[in-house]
């Protein structure tokens, strides 16, 4: 074979230049769809794994809350017992109950103030922004 003969790269090199644009767009669209589906499967697997960890963590926090509540009850009993050294048991229990009642009332009032600040439960600023955006789009469409 002489080196002066034209060199053909073969049918695959000419194939891409001969394919219609519609087929190229269709193939690109199909590849993009497959890529997105693959990424969604990966994200789903990742979120499932994270969900397991969140579930375990939530269970552990719940257990810690129960044990903490039991600890608070034991502390209340200890305070009553300590006061009962100087006072009758009923008076020590009444004093601790009154103090806990005052603490509960203060927490309840603070909680109510926070809930009142949050009402109504709609994202008002976001709703206003969306309304303004829609009005802007309508105005620009009429121009």
PEZI-V550038 format. One record per pair of residues at least 24 apart in sequence whose ideal C-beta (glycine too) atoms are under 10 Angstrom apart, sorted by the first residue. I is the first residue (numbers start at 0). GAP is how many residues later the second one is. Records with the same first field share a line. If there is no record, write none. Layout:
I=GAP, GAP
This chain:
71=28
75=24
